Amino acid sequence: SALRFPRSVLEPLAEPMVEAGAKLGGSAPDLSAAFGVHVAELDAACRAKAADRERKELEEVESSLSGFLELGKRLKYDTTSRDDINSYSGSTGILYNKFLFRAG
């Protein structure tokens, strides 16, 4: 399961971070590049089952991601979470559909 986390959660973030980093400027491109490198190193550490390397790389991933988000906040980019399905207006027709709330 340790192998799945870098691949399923962290790897998909690398490409959008590179795109956003190019728009943000400053140290953002470096932070996004560092993020990608550390995710790849984390994957390698998971494959090698080296817990000390895994921890080091996770800390580096967290550091580069936090720095990237902090930079976005300082530049007034909206960095709030979008986990709430209700924040997507296209889902209102499905969410509040009468069939969804029928009891039986």
N, C-alpha and C positions, 0 to 999 in steps of 0.2 A: 504493500500500500504506500510505502514511502516513495516508490518510483512513480506512482500515479500523480501525486501532488504537483511535482514540478511540471510534468507534462500536461496535465489537465487544467491546472489553475494558473500557473505562472507563465508557461510558454505562450499561451494566447495573448498575454498582455504585452509581449515584447514588440510586436509590429505596431499596434496603436501608440505605444509609447514613443517609438521612433518617429512616427508621423507627427504626433503632438509635440515632441521635442524639437522638431524642425521649425514648428510654428512659434513655440515659446522662446526659442533663442537662449542666450546666456549659457548657463551650465546644463541646461536640459538635455541637449544631445549627448553630452558626456555621461549624464546620469542614466539615460535610456540605454546607451551602449554598455555601461557597467552592469545594468540590470540584466541585459541579455547574456553577457559573459558569465555572471554569477549564477544565473539559472542553468546555463549549460554545465558549469562546474558542479552545481548542486546535483544535477542529473548524474554526472559521472561519479560523484561521491556516493550517491544512493546505489548505483550499480556495484561499486566497490565495497559497499556495506561498511563504510568508514564513518562512524558516528561523529568523530571529532571534526572531520572535513564537512560533513553535512551541517553541523551546527554553525561552523564558521561561515559557510556559504549562505545559509539561511539568514544569518545576521547581516551579511553584506547585501543580500537581496532586499531585506527590510530597510536597510540604510539608504540604498539607492531609490527605492520606491517612496519612502518617506520624504526624502529630499526632493524628489520630482513633484510629489503632491504639494509640498510646502511651497515650492517655486510657483506652481500653478495658482495657489491661494494668494500669494503675494502679488501676482500679476492679475488678480481678480478673475481668474477663470473659475467656473463653477465646478468644484471637485466633490460635490455631495454624492452620496451613494444613490444608485438607481435600482436598488433591489426591489422596490415596491412596485408591484404590477399595476397598481392604481395610478402611478405617475405617467403611464403610457396611455394617452388619450385614445389611441386606436383600439384599446381593449374594452372600452366601456360598453360597446354593443354586446360583447360576449359575457362580460362580468355581470352585468345587471339584466341579463336576459331572463325571462320568466322561467325558462326550462332549467336553469341552473339552480334555482331555489325551490323547485317542486319537492315536496316531501312524499315520495312514494309514487 
